[in-house]
Amino acid sequence: MPMNTQGRPTQPGEATQSNAATFSGNSGLDHEEALIFEIGSANKSGVDLPEIPAHTQRLGGLERRAPIGLPGLSEPETMRHYVRLSRQNYAIDSGLYPLGSCTMKHNARLNEKMARLPGFGDLHPLQPQKTVQGALILMEMLAGYLMELTGMPAVALSPKAGAHGELCGMLAIKAAHDARVAREGGAKRSVVLVPESAHGTNPATAAFMGYSVRSIPARDDGTVAVDAVQAALSPDVAAIMLTNPNTCGLFEPEVVAIAQAVHDAGAYFYCDGANFNAIVGKVRPGDLGIDAMHINLHKTFSTPHGGGGPGSGPVVLSAALAPYAPLPFVIKEAAGYRLVEDITRESGEGRQPFGRLTAFHGQMGMFVRALTYMLSHGADGMRAASEDAVLNANYIRVGLRDLFSQPFGDRPCMHEVLFDDSWLKGTGITTLDFAKAMIDEGYHPMTMYFPLVVHGAMLIEPTESESKASLDQFIGTLGALASAAKSGDAQRFTEAPRFAPRRRLDETKAAREPRLVYTSPTSP
Amino acid sequence: MRYLPLTENDRRAMREAIGIADVDELFASVPAGKLLTKLPDLPRAKSEMEVERELTTLAALNTAAGSVPFFVGCGAYKHHVPASVDHLIQRSEFLTSYTPYQPEITQGTLQVLFEFQTQVARLTGMKVANASMYDGSTGAAEAVLMAHRITRRKKAVLSGNLHPHYASVIKTLSHHGSAGVLALTAAPHGGEDIIAAIDDTASCVVVQYPDVFGHVQNLQPIADAAHKAGALLIVVVTEIVALGALKSPGEMGADIVAAEGQSIGNGLNFGGPYVGLFASRDKFVRQMPGRLCGETVDAEGRRGFVLTLSTREQHIRREKATSNICTNSGLCALAFTIHMTLLGEAGLRKLAALNHANACDLAERLSDIGGVEIITPAFFNEFTMRVRGDAQLVLDKLADAGVLGGVRASRLYGSNAGLDDLIIVANTEMNTDADRAAFTKALTDVMR
């Protein structure tokens, strides 16, 4: 069976045909739905527009003549098509979504409503600044909240997602090193330290910027030892990228000493803030000695994941990096708030921005949602949310520890709990099989095969949004599945999912014969 | 706290089950003295109506685009979004779902992405498209890096009429290593000689279509010159509705298209979130950044969709990935796809024609005003006018008269570029006859 590099099967095995066949292919409330290219037509439209006034074209002879191939549907057909498709999705609103490192918490609809106020949602990024003072105030408020919660003196709001934030932080670090070299001379630094347990975006970001990546092994307890960092540090190291709490669900106990060692070596400490939800109101990353950290507003501060974005990844910066924050940024002046878009003309305060990360000012729509979340929760609610998130994860850990195996021993975790697959040994069932059986039980699987430092990893993050009753049910179901696995009921797992809109999909075929756009069977 | 389901009784029972007396025992790994003993210095929790009141007050300080005659463009455009689009993207199953890593229970999102990729490829005239980028500007920067990988060269030639913020993003993201950028100066009247700047060290030529001043030109000669030198042609589109009226970049020899998709299905949102459209020739697909959705079959042979070719991506390839991108713009891509499905080809063409007709009408009206000259030779729904005096002053006076009249070129290019008397004006289907009359009257008064 084809496997990927993590030992994850990429092709389904033989399956028994489902016996509940219907004439339509539908099944009760679940409908099979064709593609718009099969049901729409080029001359059908769900939008009525006024007639075109007479005019002389000024398109410079570049009028489009060839057909485009865009099918249209009337409004009722469009509504039905996308509603039916939506019903083939799992969602937080319909069930527990225990994806580790993804923080799938409740998305309050008040946040959506606020983002859609015309005074926020219907603003153009380039309209005169005196007409957007409320928006600039909101950006300053959000910045203030993020700085207070992290204990950091500056923040860059414009990064569009977590990985974009990593790029922002690392570009600031590079700019600081470049400035030092220009000022004091010395060699350029070309290496970034990344622990093995890091998210893939960390090494990808470092490499994207031309750094070479030096990997740091995790020790037996799943955390990073200051000695290992010491050993990897050298005068050519520019920075370390460390996730804290880390991807094994553990708070790095030596993080302060690691920061000290990194700074002593003249390097900077980039912290991946993906797991900030464990510590909001409990620990300020700034107190630990970090220099930069992105905050996934779409995780910790509840802006919706939307099936893969949009995200938002503001980056808090230490005083050493603050001068290099990118354009644009908001400043307060006597006459009001001003968005500084061009440093050559409006420079001041010793700012030396490393450049610009996006055309405009960042994900304003996400800023409004995140600030709504923060105002609603308040300092007390945010701290309670983190405590509940950690409590929930540990409740699952304790509920499953007798059946599952913990790679680093029985000890408290932060907001996510990590199991490995050693308990499945001899059952003929893989982590993937187990995950697919969860689907049949009505649950979205946990994060699988990540972090890479653990074999057959299962990373479970319930978030604070789950009730005790929901957790009890989840623990009960996973416990029953575990017992079934150990009692030899392998078919339940290897054939799963049986009750989802689709059985397992052939990823090998998809990659070997890529079909990335629709082609009509009748076209040549 | 209305968002937290645990009661105090629950918490107590759970602490007992775990075997702790205090939740802080779970934070025992935090180094000594670093666990906060008091709350952050921020306000306490608020009720829904209190929050709503506070933010509504803040929103009221802003002038919404829809509340005035509005002609601001330059990379973001005020178009009509059908009510059904916003309803559908707020369906729980779309809004609160994650990236579709479990395809059996995310076929909804995956099929939408497959439809999206096909729509984008067809609209741009390219063979393949990815599942979206953050926005047009970051997509343009990724396109440049992709061209570097394909050609194994490291110099990008940027048109001076590329949106200056896009040029800045490209410079920021490619100014590491030995990569270089050659950016030409602005040519607001058109007639830029970019072909002269192409040599055999260039990996790519980046041109915007229509350009930031609104001008449209035939890109075929540039494509031919680029290809002759072994370079790729990257076409940036910031107003995607234009491709309902204009020849596609693919028809004129583009190798990669990086576009902003905000105009279809998405609001202005003060600059984000938007959706980057990214398309290329099919032979380059394995060098593409970002997610790709592909068709396959399930274990019973039924058609289904999965994320595919992920060996390009960071979660598999780590430091050898084509990009570090992870989260993209899924929900904005959904909005794009739904709106495009509602429009269909006939609707898109009519929408584009309406934009163009209205812009032509506005250009005619404004050119009749003394001290105003329309300098854009050929355009779609946006053009540039030269005004007597300082554009900043003119726009301020227009704003005082209740008209948001466009973007001054010097806001984008800086005040040293000698473009202080240029205003870039956009006109979409949202602008009425009365809007154009109000603009014309206000500008006449200002220029008097």
Contacts between the chains, C-beta under 8 A, distances in Angstrom:
chain1	res1	chain2	res2	distance
A	4	B	316	7.2
A	5	B	316	7.1
A	12	B	298	6.9
A	12	B	299	3.8
A	13	B	299	7.2
A	14	B	299	7.5
A	15	B	299	3.6
A	15	B	300	5.9
A	17	B	300	6.0
A	18	B	300	6.6
A	33	B	111	7.2
A	35	B	111	6.9
A	35	B	114	7.1
A	35	B	115	6.2
A	36	B	115	5.5
A	36	B	341	5.2
A	37	B	115	7.5
A	37	B	118	6.5
A	40	B	341	6.6
A	40	B	344	6.3
A	41	B	344	7.3
A	42	B	344	6.3
A	42	B	345	4.0
A	42	B	346	6.3
A	43	B	344	7.3
A	43	B	345	7.3
A	43	B	346	4.8
A	44	B	344	5.5
A	44	B	346	7.3
A	45	B	342	7.0
A	45	B	343	6.1
A	45	B	344	4.6
A	45	B	346	5.2
A	45	B	347	3.6
A	45	B	350	7.9
A	46	B	82	7.2
A	46	B	84	7.5
A	46	B	341	7.4
A	46	B	342	3.7
A	46	B	343	7.5
A	46	B	344	7.4
A	46	B	347	7.4
A	47	B	82	6.2
A	47	B	342	5.1
A	47	B	343	5.2
A	47	B	347	4.6
A	47	B	351	7.4
A	49	B	347	7.0
A	49	B	350	5.1
A	49	B	351	6.0
A	49	B	354	5.8
A	49	B	429	6.9
A	50	B	354	6.8
A	52	B	350	6.9
A	52	B	353	4.8
A	52	B	354	5.5
A	52	B	357	5.1
A	53	B	357	5.0
A	53	B	358	7.4
A	53	B	361	6.6
A	54	B	357	7.9
A	55	B	356	7.4
A	55	B	357	4.3
A	55	B	360	4.5
A	55	B	361	6.4
A	56	B	360	6.8
A	57	B	356	7.0
A	57	B	360	7.5
A	58	B	356	7.6
A	58	B	360	5.6
A	58	B	363	7.4
A	58	B	378	5.6
A	58	B	379	6.0
A	59	B	216	6.4
A	59	B	245	6.4
A	59	B	246	6.2
A	59	B	356	6.8
A	59	B	378	6.0
A	59	B	379	7.8
A	59	B	380	6.8
A	60	B	216	5.2
A	60	B	217	6.6
A	60	B	218	7.5
A	60	B	377	6.7
A	60	B	378	2.7
A	60	B	379	8.0
A	61	B	218	7.6
A	61	B	378	7.7
A	62	B	216	5.6
A	62	B	217	7.8
A	62	B	218	6.2
A	62	B	246	5.1
A	62	B	247	5.0
A	62	B	378	7.3
A	63	B	245	6.7
A	63	B	246	7.0
A	63	B	247	7.3
A	64	B	243	7.2
A	64	B	244	7.2
A	64	B	245	5.9
A	64	B	246	5.6
A	64	B	247	5.4
A	64	B	248	6.9
A	64	B	349	7.7
A	65	B	247	7.6
A	66	B	251	6.9
A	67	B	345	6.9
A	68	B	122	5.6
A	68	B	123	6.1
A	68	B	243	7.9
A	68	B	244	7.7
A	68	B	248	7.7
A	68	B	345	5.3
A	68	B	348	7.3
A	69	B	122	4.4
A	69	B	345	7.2
A	70	B	119	6.2
A	70	B	122	6.1
A	70	B	123	6.8
A	70	B	340	6.4
A	70	B	343	7.5
A	70	B	344	6.0
A	70	B	345	4.2
A	70	B	348	6.1
A	71	B	341	7.3
A	71	B	344	6.0
A	71	B	345	7.3
A	72	B	341	6.5
A	72	B	342	6.9
A	72	B	343	6.1
A	72	B	344	1.4
A	72	B	345	6.4
A	72	B	346	6.3
A	72	B	347	5.7
A	73	B	341	5.5
A	73	B	342	7.0
A	73	B	344	6.9
A	75	B	82	7.5
A	75	B	84	5.7
A	75	B	342	6.6
A	78	B	84	6.4
A	78	B	338	6.6
A	78	B	341	5.4
A	78	B	342	5.2
A	79	B	84	5.8
A	79	B	88	7.1
A	81	B	341	7.3
A	82	B	88	4.8
A	82	B	91	7.7
A	82	B	112	7.5
A	82	B	338	5.8
A	82	B	341	8.0
A	83	B	88	7.2
A	83	B	91	6.9
A	85	B	107	7.4
A	85	B	108	4.1
A	85	B	111	5.5
A	85	B	112	6.1
A	86	B	88	7.4
A	86	B	91	4.4
A	86	B	92	8.0
A	86	B	93	3.9
A	86	B	94	5.3
A	86	B	108	5.0
A	87	B	93	6.3
A	87	B	108	6.8
A	88	B	93	7.9
A	88	B	105	7.5
A	88	B	106	7.4
A	88	B	107	4.1
A	88	B	108	4.1
A	88	B	111	7.6
A	89	B	93	4.1
A	89	B	94	6.6
A	89	B	97	4.7
A	89	B	100	8.0
A	89	B	105	6.9
A	89	B	106	5.3
A	89	B	107	7.4
A	89	B	108	3.8
A	89	B	109	5.7
A	90	B	93	7.8
A	90	B	97	6.3
A	90	B	102	7.2
A	90	B	105	4.2
A	90	B	106	6.4
A	91	B	92	5.0
A	91	B	93	4.6
A	91	B	94	7.7
A	91	B	95	7.4
A	91	B	96	4.4
A	91	B	97	4.6
A	92	B	92	7.7
A	92	B	96	4.0
A	92	B	97	7.6
A	93	B	92	3.5
A	93	B	93	7.5
A	93	B	95	7.8
A	93	B	96	4.8
A	94	B	92	6.5
A	94	B	93	7.0
A	97	B	96	8.0
A	97	B	98	6.7
A	99	B	98	5.8
A	102	B	98	5.9
A	104	B	96	7.8
A	104	B	98	6.1
A	106	B	3	5.9
A	107	B	95	6.6
A	107	B	96	5.2
A	108	B	3	6.4
A	110	B	48	5.4
A	110	B	51	6.5
A	110	B	52	6.8
A	112	B	90	6.4
A	112	B	95	7.8
A	113	B	52	7.5
A	114	B	51	7.6
A	114	B	52	7.1
A	114	B	55	4.9
A	114	B	59	7.9
A	115	B	269	7.8
A	116	B	86	7.7
A	117	B	55	7.0
A	117	B	56	6.4
A	117	B	59	4.2
A	118	B	59	7.3
A	118	B	64	3.8
A	118	B	66	6.1
A	118	B	67	7.0
A	119	B	56	7.8
A	119	B	58	7.4
A	119	B	59	2.8
A	119	B	60	5.7
A	119	B	61	7.1
A	119	B	62	4.3
A	119	B	64	5.6
A	120	B	55	7.9
A	120	B	59	5.2
A	120	B	62	7.2
A	120	B	269	7.7
A	120	B	270	6.9
A	121	B	267	5.1
A	121	B	268	7.2
A	121	B	269	5.7
A	122	B	64	4.2
A	122	B	65	4.9
A	122	B	66	5.2
A	122	B	67	8.0
A	122	B	78	7.7
A	122	B	267	6.3
A	122	B	268	5.8
A	123	B	62	5.6
A	123	B	63	7.9
A	123	B	64	6.6
A	123	B	65	6.5
A	123	B	268	5.9
A	123	B	269	7.3
A	123	B	270	4.1
A	124	B	65	5.4
A	124	B	70	7.5
A	124	B	72	4.6
A	124	B	76	5.7
A	124	B	78	6.9
A	124	B	268	4.9
A	124	B	270	7.3
A	124	B	404	7.7
A	125	B	75	7.8
A	125	B	76	5.6
A	125	B	268	7.3
A	125	B	270	5.5
A	125	B	271	3.4
A	125	B	272	8.0
A	126	B	72	5.6
A	126	B	74	5.6
A	126	B	75	7.6
A	126	B	76	7.1
A	126	B	407	4.8
A	126	B	411	6.8
A	127	B	63	7.1
A	127	B	65	6.9
A	127	B	70	7.9
A	127	B	72	5.2
A	127	B	404	5.4
A	128	B	395	6.5
A	128	B	396	7.0
A	128	B	399	5.1
A	128	B	404	6.9
A	130	B	399	7.3
A	131	B	62	6.5
A	131	B	63	3.8
A	131	B	399	6.7
A	131	B	404	7.1
A	132	B	62	5.2
A	132	B	63	7.4
A	132	B	270	6.9
A	133	B	61	5.1
A	133	B	62	7.0
A	134	B	58	4.5
A	134	B	59	5.8
A	134	B	60	6.9
A	134	B	61	3.1
A	134	B	62	4.3
A	135	B	62	5.5
A	135	B	270	5.3
A	137	B	58	6.1
A	137	B	61	7.1
A	138	B	55	7.8
A	138	B	58	5.7
A	145	B	42	6.3
A	148	B	40	5.2
A	148	B	41	5.9
A	148	B	42	5.7
A	149	B	40	5.7
A	149	B	42	7.6
A	160	B	134	3.8
A	160	B	135	6.8
A	160	B	138	6.6
A	160	B	272	6.7
A	160	B	273	7.4
A	161	B	134	6.4
A	161	B	325	7.6
A	161	B	326	6.7
A	161	B	327	4.0
A	161	B	328	7.6
A	162	B	326	6.5
A	162	B	327	6.3
A	163	B	314	7.2
A	163	B	324	4.5
A	163	B	325	5.6
A	163	B	326	4.7
A	163	B	327	7.1
A	164	B	134	6.4
A	164	B	138	7.2
A	164	B	325	7.7
A	166	B	324	6.6
A	167	B	173	7.5
A	167	B	324	6.5
A	171	B	172	7.0
A	174	B	176	6.9
A	199	B	315	7.7
A	199	B	326	8.0
A	200	B	313	7.6
A	200	B	314	4.0
A	200	B	315	4.1
A	200	B	316	7.1
A	200	B	317	7.5
A	200	B	318	4.9
A	200	B	321	7.1
A	200	B	326	7.8
A	201	B	314	5.1
A	201	B	315	7.8
A	201	B	324	5.1
A	201	B	326	5.3
A	203	B	314	7.7
A	203	B	318	4.3
A	203	B	319	3.9
A	204	B	314	3.6
A	204	B	317	7.4
A	204	B	318	6.0
A	204	B	319	6.1
A	204	B	321	4.4
A	204	B	323	7.2
A	204	B	324	3.8
A	205	B	324	4.4
A	206	B	319	6.6
A	207	B	318	8.0
A	207	B	319	3.8
A	207	B	320	7.1
A	207	B	321	7.4
A	207	B	324	8.0
A	208	B	323	6.9
A	208	B	324	5.0
A	209	B	176	4.9
A	209	B	177	8.0
A	210	B	176	4.6
A	210	B	177	3.9
A	213	B	318	7.8
A	213	B	319	4.6
A	250	B	29	6.6
A	251	B	27	7.1
A	251	B	29	4.0
A	251	B	30	5.6
A	252	B	29	7.6
A	253	B	29	4.6
A	253	B	30	8.0
A	253	B	31	6.7
A	254	B	31	7.8
A	255	B	31	6.7
A	256	B	31	4.8
A	256	B	34	7.0
A	279	B	27	7.9
A	279	B	30	8.0
A	281	B	36	6.8
A	281	B	39	6.5
A	281	B	40	5.6
A	282	B	27	6.2
A	282	B	30	7.7
A	282	B	35	6.3
A	282	B	36	5.9
A	283	B	27	7.5
A	283	B	30	5.6
A	283	B	34	5.8
A	283	B	35	6.2
A	283	B	36	6.5
A	284	B	34	7.9
A	284	B	36	6.7
A	287	B	34	5.3
A	288	B	31	7.4
A	288	B	34	6.3
A	296	B	327	8.0
A	298	B	327	6.8
A	304	B	95	4.8
A	304	B	96	5.7
A	304	B	331	7.0
A	305	B	96	6.9
A	305	B	97	6.6
A	305	B	98	4.9
A	305	B	99	7.2
A	305	B	327	7.9
A	305	B	330	7.7
A	306	B	89	7.8
A	306	B	94	7.0
A	306	B	95	6.0
A	306	B	97	7.5
A	306	B	330	4.8
A	306	B	331	2.9
A	306	B	332	7.7
A	306	B	334	7.4
A	307	B	94	5.7
A	307	B	97	4.7
A	307	B	98	7.2
A	307	B	99	7.0
A	307	B	100	6.6
A	307	B	106	7.3
A	307	B	108	7.9
A	307	B	109	3.9
A	307	B	112	7.6
A	307	B	330	4.1
A	307	B	331	6.3
A	307	B	334	6.7
A	308	B	98	7.2
A	308	B	99	4.0
A	308	B	100	6.8
A	308	B	109	6.9
A	308	B	131	7.3
A	308	B	291	7.0
A	308	B	327	6.5
A	308	B	328	5.7
A	308	B	329	7.9
A	308	B	330	3.3
A	309	B	99	7.8
A	309	B	132	7.4
A	309	B	134	7.8
A	309	B	273	7.6
A	309	B	327	4.4
A	309	B	328	4.5
A	309	B	329	4.7
A	309	B	330	4.5
A	309	B	331	6.7
A	309	B	332	7.5
A	310	B	134	7.4
A	310	B	272	7.3
A	310	B	273	3.4
A	310	B	275	7.9
A	310	B	327	7.4
A	310	B	328	7.7
A	310	B	329	4.8
A	310	B	330	7.4
A	310	B	331	6.3
A	310	B	332	5.8
A	311	B	327	3.9
A	312	B	273	7.6
A	326	B	172	7.2
A	327	B	168	7.4
A	341	B	411	7.1
A	342	B	414	5.3
A	344	B	414	6.1
A	344	B	416	7.5
A	345	B	414	5.8
A	345	B	415	5.8
A	345	B	416	7.8
A	354	B	172	6.7
A	355	B	168	6.1
A	355	B	169	7.7
A	355	B	171	6.2
A	355	B	172	3.0
A	355	B	175	7.2
A	356	B	165	6.3
A	356	B	168	3.9
A	356	B	169	5.5
A	356	B	172	5.5
A	357	B	138	7.5
A	357	B	169	6.5
A	357	B	172	6.4
A	357	B	173	7.9
A	358	B	134	6.7
A	358	B	135	6.0
A	358	B	137	5.4
A	358	B	138	5.8
A	358	B	165	7.9
A	358	B	169	6.2
A	358	B	271	7.9
A	358	B	272	7.1
A	359	B	75	5.5
A	359	B	135	6.2
A	359	B	136	6.6
A	359	B	137	3.7
A	359	B	163	6.7
A	359	B	165	4.4
A	359	B	166	6.1
A	359	B	169	6.6
A	359	B	260	7.7
A	359	B	271	7.2
A	360	B	75	7.5
A	360	B	76	7.1
A	360	B	135	7.9
A	360	B	165	7.2
A	360	B	270	7.5
A	360	B	271	2.7
A	360	B	272	6.0
A	361	B	270	6.6
A	361	B	271	4.6
A	361	B	272	7.3
A	362	B	271	6.9
A	362	B	272	5.8
A	363	B	269	8.0
A	363	B	272	4.3
A	363	B	273	4.9
A	364	B	269	5.3
A	364	B	270	3.8
A	364	B	271	5.7
A	364	B	272	5.7
A	365	B	267	7.9
A	365	B	269	4.3
A	365	B	270	7.8
A	365	B	272	6.5
A	365	B	273	5.3
A	366	B	272	7.6
A	366	B	273	6.4
A	368	B	55	7.3
A	371	B	55	7.6
A	372	B	51	6.0
A	372	B	55	6.4
A	374	B	42	7.6
A	375	B	43	7.2
A	375	B	46	5.6
A	375	B	51	4.7
A	375	B	54	6.4
A	375	B	55	7.4
A	376	B	2	7.8
A	376	B	3	7.0
A	376	B	45	6.6
A	376	B	46	6.1
A	376	B	48	7.1
A	376	B	51	5.3
A	377	B	1	6.7
A	377	B	3	6.9
A	377	B	45	5.7
A	378	B	42	6.7
A	378	B	43	5.5
A	378	B	44	4.0
A	378	B	45	3.6
A	378	B	46	6.3
A	379	B	39	4.3
A	379	B	40	4.6
A	379	B	41	7.5
A	379	B	42	4.2
A	379	B	43	6.9
A	379	B	44	6.2
A	380	B	1	7.7
A	380	B	39	6.1
A	380	B	44	5.2
A	380	B	45	5.7
A	381	B	1	4.5
A	381	B	3	7.3
A	381	B	4	7.2
A	381	B	44	7.7
A	381	B	45	4.1
A	382	B	40	7.6
A	382	B	42	8.0
A	383	B	39	6.2
A	383	B	40	7.6
A	384	B	1	6.0
A	384	B	4	6.0
A	385	B	1	7.8
A	385	B	3	7.3
A	385	B	4	6.3
A	387	B	23	4.8
A	388	B	4	5.7
A	388	B	6	5.3
A	388	B	11	7.5
A	390	B	23	6.9
A	390	B	26	5.1
A	390	B	27	7.3
A	391	B	6	7.3
A	391	B	11	6.5
A	391	B	14	5.6
A	391	B	15	7.2
A	391	B	18	7.6
A	391	B	23	5.8
A	391	B	26	7.0
A	392	B	6	7.8
A	392	B	14	7.8
A	394	B	14	8.0
A	394	B	18	5.0
A	394	B	26	5.7
A	395	B	14	4.8
A	395	B	17	6.2
A	395	B	18	6.3
A	397	B	18	7.9
A	398	B	17	5.7
A	398	B	18	5.1
A	398	B	19	7.5
A	399	B	17	7.5
A	412	B	18	7.8
A	412	B	20	7.9
A	412	B	25	7.2
A	412	B	26	4.6
A	412	B	28	6.7
A	412	B	29	7.8
A	413	B	26	7.9
A	414	B	26	7.6
A	435	B	102	7.5
A	436	B	104	7.2
A	439	B	102	6.9
A	439	B	104	5.9
A	439	B	105	5.6
A	444	B	98	7.8
A	444	B	102	6.4
A	444	B	105	6.6
A	445	B	102	5.8
A	450	B	315	7.6
A	464	B	3	7.9
A	464	B	4	5.9
A	464	B	6	7.6
A	465	B	3	7.1
A	465	B	4	7.9
A	465	B	5	6.9
A	466	B	5	6.7
A	467	B	5	3.7
A	467	B	6	6.8
A	467	B	10	7.4
A	468	B	5	7.6
A	468	B	6	6.2
A	468	B	7	8.0
A	468	B	10	4.1
A	468	B	13	7.1
A	468	B	14	6.5
A	470	B	5	7.6
A	497	B	104	5.0
A	497	B	105	7.5
A	500	B	104	4.1
A	500	B	105	5.2
A	501	B	104	6.8
A	501	B	105	7.0
A	501	B	107	5.2
A	502	B	103	6.7
A	502	B	104	4.8
A	502	B	107	5.8
A	502	B	298	4.4
A	502	B	302	6.5
A	502	B	304	4.5
A	503	B	104	6.9
A	503	B	298	4.3
A	503	B	299	4.0
A	503	B	300	5.3
A	503	B	302	7.7
A	504	B	104	6.7
A	504	B	298	6.3
A	504	B	299	5.0
A	505	B	103	4.8
A	505	B	104	6.9
A	505	B	296	5.4
A	505	B	297	7.2
A	505	B	298	5.0
A	505	B	299	7.9
A	505	B	304	4.8
A	505	B	305	7.8
A	505	B	306	5.0
A	506	B	296	4.8
A	506	B	297	5.6
A	506	B	298	7.2
A	506	B	299	7.7
A	507	B	296	6.9
A	507	B	306	5.5
A	507	B	308	6.8
A	509	B	296	5.0
A	509	B	297	6.8
A	510	B	294	4.2
A	510	B	295	7.0
A	510	B	296	3.8
A	510	B	306	5.0
A	510	B	308	4.1
A	511	B	294	7.4
A	511	B	308	5.2
A	511	B	309	5.8
A	511	B	310	8.0
A	511	B	311	7.6
A	514	B	285	6.8
A	514	B	292	7.6
A	514	B	294	5.3
A	514	B	308	6.3
A	514	B	309	6.1
A	515	B	294	5.7
A	515	B	295	4.1
A	515	B	296	7.8
A	516	B	114	7.9
A	516	B	117	5.8
A	516	B	128	5.0
A	516	B	129	7.6
A	516	B	285	7.0
A	516	B	292	5.7
A	516	B	293	7.1
A	516	B	294	5.4
A	516	B	295	7.9
A	516	B	308	7.7
A	517	B	114	7.7
A	517	B	117	5.5
A	517	B	118	4.3
A	517	B	121	4.8
A	517	B	122	7.8
A	517	B	127	7.3
A	517	B	128	6.2
A	517	B	129	7.0
A	518	B	114	6.9
A	518	B	115	7.6
A	518	B	118	4.4
